[in-house]
Amino acid sequence: MNVADRSDPIGSSNRAGARAPLREHVANSVRRYLRDLDGCDANDLYEIALRELEIPLFAEVLTHCDGNHSRAAAMLGIHRATLRKKMRDYGIG
């Protein structure tokens, strides 16, 4: 969670020069993806979005935690077994 998210439930910050909350970056990416579809239908967008978010999220958190699965799972707020299953599903490490 971004610092701005903790103080303001809608994610806006009153601090000058504050970084945009993660949800704004995600929203921009989703808008760009939908625009790039150029009228084509997309099936399973929810599954695609989860996969596209989880893969880099897990990889970056694992790197941050020096590959320690227990620390990474704790940081992510999930059980270590869940992290390992997802890593296996996605072919990560």
C-alpha positions in Angstrom: 0.0 0.0 0.0 1.3 3.4 -0.8 1.7 6.0 1.9 -1.0 8.1 0.3 -3.4 5.1 0.4 -3.0 4.8 4.1 -4.1 8.4 4.8 -6.8 8.8 2.2 -9.1 6.0 1.2 -9.5 7.3 -2.3 -5.8 7.5 -2.9 -5.4 11.2 -3.4 -2.7 13.0 -1.4 -2.5 16.5 -0.2 1.3 16.5 -0.1 3.0 18.5 -2.9 5.0 16.3 -5.1 3.5 13.0 -3.7 3.8 10.0 -5.9 0.7 8.7 -7.6 -0.9 5.6 -5.9 -0.3 2.3 -7.5 -4.0 2.1 -8.5 -3.5 5.1 -10.8 -0.6 3.3 -12.6 -2.8 0.2 -12.9 -5.8 2.2 -14.2 -3.6 3.9 -16.8 -2.2 0.5 -17.9 -5.7 -1.0 -18.1 -7.0 2.0 -20.1 -4.0 1.7 -22.5 -4.6 -2.1 -22.9 -8.3 -1.6 -23.6 -7.5 1.1 -26.1 -4.9 -1.1 -27.8 -7.5 -3.8 -28.3 -8.9 -1.5 -30.9 -12.4 -2.9 -30.8 -11.4 -6.5 -30.4 -13.1 -8.5 -27.7 -11.1 -9.8 -24.8 -12.0 -12.9 -22.9 -10.8 -13.7 -19.4 -9.5 -10.2 -18.8 -9.7 -10.7 -15.0 -7.4 -13.8 -15.2 -5.0 -12.0 -17.7 -4.8 -8.9 -15.4 -4.1 -11.0 -12.3 -1.4 -13.0 -14.0 0.2 -9.9 -15.5 0.2 -8.2 -12.1 1.2 -11.2 -10.0 4.2 -12.3 -12.0 6.2 -9.1 -11.7 4.9 -8.5 -8.2 6.1 -11.9 -6.9 9.4 -11.6 -8.8 10.2 -8.1 -7.5 9.2 -9.0 -3.9 11.3 -12.1 -4.0 14.2 -10.1 -5.3 13.6 -7.5 -2.5 13.6 -10.4 0.1 16.7 -12.0 -1.4 14.8 -15.0 -2.5 13.4 -15.8 1.0 10.0 -17.2 0.4 8.8 -16.8 4.0 9.7 -13.1 4.1 8.2 -12.5 0.6 5.0 -14.3 1.6 4.8 -12.2 4.8 5.4 -9.0 2.8 2.7 -10.0 0.3 0.3 -11.0 3.1 -0.2 -14.5 1.8 0.8 -18.0 3.0 4.1 -19.3 1.9 2.4 -22.4 0.3 0.2 -20.0 -1.7 3.3 -18.1 -2.9 5.0 -21.4 -3.9 1.9 -22.7 -5.7 1.6 -19.4 -7.7 5.3 -19.5 -8.5 4.9 -23.0 -9.8 1.8 -22.1 -11.8 3.6 -19.1 -13.4 7.0 -20.9 -13.8 8.8 -18.4 -11.6 12.1 -19.5 -10.0 
